[in-house]
Amino acid sequence: VDREDRTKICPIGVVGEIYIRAAGLAEGYLNDPEKNKEKFIDNWFVNNNKWVEADKANDKGEPWRKYYKGPRDRLYVTGDLGEYRSDGAVRVSGRIDSQVKIRGFRVELNEIDANLGGSPLIRDCKTLVRRDRNEEPTLVSYIVPEIAEWKRWLETQGLQDIEEEGVEMG
């Protein structure tokens, strides 16, 4: 879907946001109505009212209908970026947000940066995912220290004799 105009599908080869439409699409997140509103949206490419009216005409009072939420054509907003290729495949190219998966856990890189940046010792920081020598994804945070604060902190730790250019570890 076009990120500038969400009512349009991107042309082949143009990166947009990936939405999923499927017959077995989940009902939503358990006990999280706000996230459901954000992530599960009506499909504006079809006329949902037509489906609802047709379903009402077929309602014969079946017992399962008390659990059935009715026909609807919904989309799941994945947060992934990607593009249609000319062969019909979809190539995923990244995320809109800074969410990554590390060892099966979802991690927001911006949250790590916000926590690190809350320290008076750090002027600026950026967290990235790098691959280690075993090709496992690993979090790496680069920081720009607040030098005056670091000097004060080192003094409180009894380390005031450390030179600015570093200490030889021998």
Legacy VTK file of the C-alpha trace (Angstrom):
# vtk DataFile Version 3.0
C-alpha trace
ASCII
DATASET POLYDATA
POINTS 170 float
0.000 0.000 0.000
1.264 3.463 -0.889
2.585 5.196 2.247
1.534 8.639 0.977
-1.988 7.598 -0.068
-3.189 4.488 1.744
-6.119 4.083 -0.638
-3.766 3.067 -3.449
-1.699 -0.011 -4.146
1.911 0.646 -5.136
2.991 -0.152 -8.680
5.396 -3.036 -9.287
8.866 -2.256 -7.971
7.779 0.588 -5.661
8.269 0.073 -1.915
5.151 0.436 0.208
3.666 -0.908 3.425
2.627 -4.570 3.426
-0.978 -5.331 4.442
-2.204 -8.932 4.647
-5.630 -10.128 3.519
-6.492 -13.775 4.166
-9.524 -15.967 4.782
-8.030 -17.177 8.067
-6.979 -13.768 9.337
-6.861 -13.635 13.147
-9.718 -12.001 15.035
-7.239 -9.727 16.752
-4.997 -9.367 19.758
-6.420 -10.787 22.991
-7.652 -8.049 25.347
-6.050 -5.241 23.340
-8.810 -3.287 21.552
-6.566 -0.290 20.847
-3.985 -2.410 19.030
-6.788 -4.197 17.168
-8.093 -0.845 15.888
-4.619 0.064 14.710
-3.640 -3.271 13.124
-6.913 -4.821 11.838
-8.678 -2.479 9.446
-11.561 -2.753 6.975
-10.527 -3.503 3.431
-11.450 -0.357 1.511
-10.827 -2.138 -1.804
-14.125 -4.063 -1.507
-17.726 -3.252 -0.545
-18.135 -4.820 2.906
-21.822 -3.831 3.157
-22.634 -6.094 0.208
-21.169 -9.073 2.110
-23.001 -8.199 5.339
-26.382 -7.904 3.599
-25.882 -11.214 1.770
-25.005 -12.913 5.062
-28.091 -11.517 6.821
-30.257 -12.983 4.047
-28.705 -16.421 4.682
-29.082 -16.337 8.499
-31.160 -19.352 9.581
-30.470 -18.985 13.310
-27.668 -21.555 13.392
-26.114 -22.036 16.883
-22.633 -21.132 15.699
-23.807 -17.663 14.687
-23.640 -16.455 18.304
-19.826 -16.699 17.993
-19.597 -15.607 14.382
-18.649 -11.971 13.928
-20.131 -11.852 10.461
-18.587 -11.508 7.060
-16.021 -8.832 6.726
-13.048 -8.270 4.573
-10.230 -6.971 6.705
-6.569 -6.191 6.294
-3.759 -6.690 8.789
-1.288 -3.809 8.918
2.074 -5.591 9.307
4.439 -2.660 9.732
6.694 -4.275 7.120
7.923 -2.548 3.985
8.105 -4.344 0.677
7.375 -4.312 -3.011
5.588 -6.396 -5.600
7.969 -7.884 -8.116
7.110 -8.458 -11.754
6.980 -12.240 -11.152
4.172 -11.749 -8.578
6.381 -12.297 -5.541
6.598 -9.818 -2.679
10.047 -8.770 -1.502
10.169 -7.642 2.146
12.720 -4.876 2.563
12.420 -3.734 6.167
10.126 -2.158 8.738
8.388 1.164 9.131
9.277 1.245 12.810
12.466 0.120 14.500
11.185 -3.303 15.551
13.521 -6.265 15.106
13.446 -9.878 16.207
16.345 -11.177 18.298
16.282 -14.847 19.298
12.515 -14.923 18.861
11.801 -11.773 20.882
10.489 -8.559 19.364
12.688 -5.634 20.299
12.109 -1.929 19.598
15.473 -0.325 18.872
14.052 3.137 19.622
13.107 1.988 23.143
16.686 0.898 23.798
17.926 4.270 22.549
15.382 6.094 24.727
16.505 4.184 27.820
20.194 4.731 27.127
19.593 8.366 26.227
17.947 8.916 29.610
21.334 8.626 31.286
23.173 11.885 32.016
26.341 10.064 30.900
25.138 9.759 27.293
24.737 12.684 24.875
23.547 10.611 21.907
23.168 6.953 20.963
22.025 4.626 18.205
21.257 0.918 18.493
21.621 -1.350 15.465
21.492 -5.038 14.688
24.759 -6.588 13.566
25.622 -10.193 12.809
28.202 -11.872 15.031
30.815 -14.332 13.748
28.173 -17.091 13.835
25.783 -14.918 11.772
23.464 -14.510 14.773
21.752 -11.114 15.046
23.209 -9.121 17.930
22.264 -5.734 19.347
25.021 -3.112 19.298
24.585 0.350 20.820
26.898 3.144 19.788
27.086 6.013 22.255
28.446 9.542 22.306
29.414 10.162 25.930
28.817 13.365 27.842
32.510 13.794 28.736
32.085 16.079 31.761
29.541 13.704 33.301
31.765 10.678 32.635
34.682 12.363 34.417
32.486 13.029 37.473
31.174 9.475 37.404
34.691 7.999 37.113
35.732 10.042 40.142
32.854 8.594 42.170
34.138 5.140 41.209
37.705 5.934 42.278
38.900 5.913 38.673
39.862 9.580 38.286
43.390 8.715 37.123
42.200 7.266 33.792
43.673 9.248 30.899
41.353 10.697 28.259
43.077 8.760 25.493
42.437 5.462 27.253
44.163 2.971 29.453
46.537 0.306 28.241
45.202 -3.082 29.205
48.123 -5.334 29.596
LINES 1 171
170 0 1 2 3 4 5 6 7 8 9 10 11 12 13 14 15 16 17 18 19 20 21 22 23 24 25 26 27 28 29 30 31 32 33 34 35 36 37 38 39 40 41 42 43 44 45 46 47 48 49 50 51 52 53 54 55 56 57 58 59 60 61 62 63 64 65 66 67 68 69 70 71 72 73 74 75 76 77 78 79 80 81 82 83 84 85 86 87 88 89 90 91 92 93 94 95 96 97 98 99 100 101 102 103 104 105 106 107 108 109 110 111 112 113 114 115 116 117 118 119 120 121 122 123 124 125 126 127 128 129 130 131 132 133 134 135 136 137 138 139 140 141 142 143 144 145 146 147 148 149 150 151 152 153 154 155 156 157 158 159 160 161 162 163 164 165 166 167 168 169
